[in-house]
Amino acid sequence: MKTSLPEVSWERMERGIERVKERLLRAAKALRAAELSYAVVGGNAIAAWVSRVDESAVRNTRDVDILLRREDFEKIRDALEKAGFVYRRVSALGRPGVMDIFLENAGAKVRDAIHVLWAGEKISSDSPEAAPDPGNAEESGGFALIPLEALVRMKLAAFRDKDRVHLRDLLDVGLIDEGWLTTLPSLLAERLRILLDSPSG
């Protein structure tokens, strides 16, 4: 059955990418102004690290994932709501439980939100380790970026389909390689070995 959809256009694609950037930078500005520790993680962090090596290898993402400290929750909520975001708790995407998000505005979809990850807490019950603290993030292009080692460990701990794709992006540009195996806990090293031993593409 044919579905009537708008024509594909560069303008629509560019607008989608620009909205993600605007959402990320608006949240980062609000958190920085409130003097709160945070770090951009997830697909945008992968893209930021990959872009340092090869701009043509950057993969676009709609998700804006930010690592925060739960003890700062009230200040976080106040800062982001003043910036126009709307707090919600929703079913976690692709895993059991609920997650904290800040919608772009009251009428926005869950995809158009800031997804919060809490430092010191496991992303899912079966994760082998907790999320790191955002205190070591570095300023990069208008936002605080998680260090590469912490990002790699988060991706290996989660190890969903999209995490494996992100890790392959880092492998493809040489940001991680076989030398990392000796620096990681055994389970995370085993997961990296799986990616190293399997062809990409």
C-alpha positions as CSV (number, residue, x, y, z in Angstrom):
1,M,0.0,0.0,0.0
2,K,1.5,3.3,-1.1
3,T,1.7,6.1,1.5
4,S,1.7,9.7,0.5
5,L,4.8,11.4,1.9
6,P,6.4,14.8,1.3
7,E,9.2,14.8,-1.3
8,V,12.7,14.3,-0.1
9,S,14.5,17.6,0.0
10,W,17.9,18.8,1.2
11,E,16.1,21.6,3.1
12,R,14.1,19.1,5.2
13,M,17.2,17.1,6.0
14,E,19.2,20.1,6.9
15,R,16.4,21.5,9.1
16,G,16.3,18.2,11.0
17,I,20.1,18.3,11.6
18,E,19.9,22.0,12.6
19,R,17.2,21.4,15.1
20,V,19.3,18.7,16.9
21,K,22.2,21.2,17.0
22,E,20.0,24.0,18.4
23,R,18.5,21.7,21.0
24,L,21.9,20.5,22.2
25,L,23.4,24.0,22.3
26,R,20.4,25.5,24.1
27,A,20.6,22.9,26.8
28,A,24.3,23.2,27.1
29,K,24.1,27.0,27.5
30,A,21.4,26.7,30.2
31,L,23.4,24.1,32.2
32,R,26.6,26.1,31.9
33,A,24.9,29.3,33.0
34,A,23.6,27.4,36.1
35,E,27.2,26.2,36.8
36,L,26.2,22.5,36.6
37,S,28.5,19.7,35.6
38,Y,27.3,17.9,32.5
39,A,28.7,16.0,29.5
40,V,27.3,15.4,26.0
41,V,27.3,11.6,25.4
42,G,25.7,9.2,22.9
43,G,25.6,9.8,19.1
44,N,26.5,13.5,19.3
45,A,29.6,12.7,21.3
46,I,30.6,10.0,18.8
47,A,30.1,12.5,16.0
48,A,32.1,15.2,17.8
49,W,35.1,12.8,18.3
50,V,34.9,11.4,14.8
51,S,34.8,14.9,13.3
52,R,38.2,15.6,14.9
53,V,39.7,12.9,12.6
54,D,37.5,12.8,9.5
55,E,34.5,15.1,8.9
56,S,33.3,12.9,6.1
57,A,32.8,10.0,8.5
58,V,30.4,11.8,10.8
59,R,27.0,10.2,11.3
60,N,24.0,12.4,12.0
61,T,21.8,11.6,15.0
62,R,18.5,12.9,16.4
63,D,19.3,11.9,20.0
64,V,20.6,14.4,22.4
65,D,22.0,12.5,25.4
66,I,23.4,14.4,28.3
67,L,25.1,12.9,31.4
68,L,24.2,14.6,34.6
69,R,24.4,14.2,38.4
70,R,21.1,13.1,40.0
71,E,21.8,15.2,43.1
72,D,21.6,18.3,40.9
73,F,18.2,17.3,39.6
74,E,16.2,20.3,41.0
75,K,18.8,22.8,39.7
76,I,18.9,20.9,36.3
77,R,15.1,21.0,36.0
78,D,15.0,24.7,36.9
79,A,17.7,25.6,34.4
80,L,16.3,23.7,31.5
81,E,12.7,24.7,32.1
82,K,13.8,28.4,32.2
83,A,15.3,27.6,28.8
84,G,11.9,26.4,27.5
85,F,12.3,22.7,27.9
86,V,9.5,20.6,29.5
87,Y,10.3,17.8,31.9
88,R,8.8,14.3,31.5
89,R,9.4,10.7,32.7
90,V,8.7,8.2,29.9
91,S,9.2,4.6,29.0
92,A,12.8,4.0,28.1
93,L,13.5,3.5,24.4
94,G,14.6,-0.1,23.6
95,R,15.0,-1.2,27.2
96,P,12.9,-1.8,30.4
97,G,12.1,1.0,32.8
98,V,11.6,4.7,32.6
99,M,13.9,7.6,31.6
100,D,14.0,11.3,32.4
101,I,13.7,13.6,29.4
102,F,13.3,17.3,28.7
103,L,11.1,17.9,25.6
104,E,12.0,20.7,23.2
105,N,8.6,22.2,24.0
106,A,5.2,21.2,25.3
107,G,4.1,19.7,21.9
108,A,7.3,18.0,21.0
109,K,7.8,14.3,20.4
110,V,10.0,12.1,22.7
111,R,12.6,12.1,19.9
112,D,12.8,15.9,20.1
113,A,14.1,15.9,23.6
114,I,17.1,15.9,25.9
115,H,17.6,12.3,27.2
116,V,19.2,12.3,30.6
117,L,21.7,9.7,31.8
118,W,22.6,9.8,35.4
119,A,26.2,9.6,36.6
120,G,27.0,6.7,38.9
121,E,24.0,4.7,37.8
122,K,23.7,1.8,35.3
123,I,21.9,2.7,32.1
124,S,20.1,-0.7,32.3
125,S,20.0,-3.4,34.9
126,D,22.2,-5.7,33.0
127,S,24.9,-3.1,32.3
128,P,28.3,-4.2,33.6
129,E,29.2,-0.8,34.9
130,A,27.7,2.5,35.9
131,A,27.8,5.7,33.9
132,P,30.9,7.9,34.6
133,D,30.9,11.3,36.3
134,P,30.7,14.3,34.0
135,G,33.3,16.3,35.9
136,N,36.1,15.6,33.4
137,A,34.2,16.8,30.3
138,E,36.0,19.2,28.0
139,E,34.6,22.2,26.2
140,S,34.2,21.4,22.5
141,G,32.3,23.5,20.0
142,G,29.9,25.1,22.5
143,F,29.3,22.2,24.7
144,A,31.0,19.9,27.3
145,L,32.1,16.7,25.6
146,I,32.7,13.4,27.5
147,P,36.3,12.1,27.3
148,L,36.9,9.5,24.7
149,E,37.8,6.7,27.1
150,A,34.6,7.2,29.2
151,L,32.5,7.3,26.0
152,V,34.0,4.1,24.7
153,R,33.3,2.4,28.0
154,M,29.7,3.6,28.0
155,K,29.2,2.3,24.5
156,L,30.8,-1.1,25.3
157,A,28.7,-1.4,28.5
158,A,25.5,-0.7,26.6
159,F,26.4,-2.7,23.5
160,R,23.1,-2.4,21.7
161,D,23.0,-2.3,17.9
162,K,23.4,1.4,17.7
163,D,26.3,1.3,20.3
164,R,28.1,-1.2,18.1
165,V,27.6,1.1,15.1
166,H,29.0,4.0,17.0
167,L,32.0,1.9,18.1
168,R,32.6,0.9,14.5
169,D,32.7,4.6,13.6
170,L,35.5,5.1,16.2
171,L,37.3,2.1,14.9
172,D,37.0,3.2,11.3
173,V,38.8,6.5,11.9
174,G,41.4,5.0,14.2
175,L,40.2,6.5,17.5
176,I,40.2,3.1,19.1
177,D,42.1,0.0,18.1
178,E,43.5,-3.3,19.4
179,G,45.7,-1.5,21.9
180,W,42.6,-0.6,23.9
181,L,42.1,-4.3,24.8
182,T,44.7,-4.2,27.6
183,T,43.2,-1.0,29.2
184,L,39.6,-2.3,29.6
185,P,37.9,-4.6,32.1
186,S,37.6,-8.1,30.8
187,L,33.9,-8.0,29.7
188,L,34.3,-4.7,27.9
189,A,37.6,-6.0,26.2
190,E,35.7,-9.1,25.1
191,R,33.0,-6.9,23.5
192,L,35.7,-4.8,21.7
193,R,37.4,-8.0,20.5
194,I,34.1,-9.1,18.9
195,L,34.0,-5.8,16.9
196,L,37.7,-6.1,16.0
197,D,37.3,-9.7,14.8
198,S,34.1,-9.0,12.7
199,P,34.3,-7.2,9.4
200,S,32.5,-3.8,9.2
201,G,30.1,-2.8,6.5
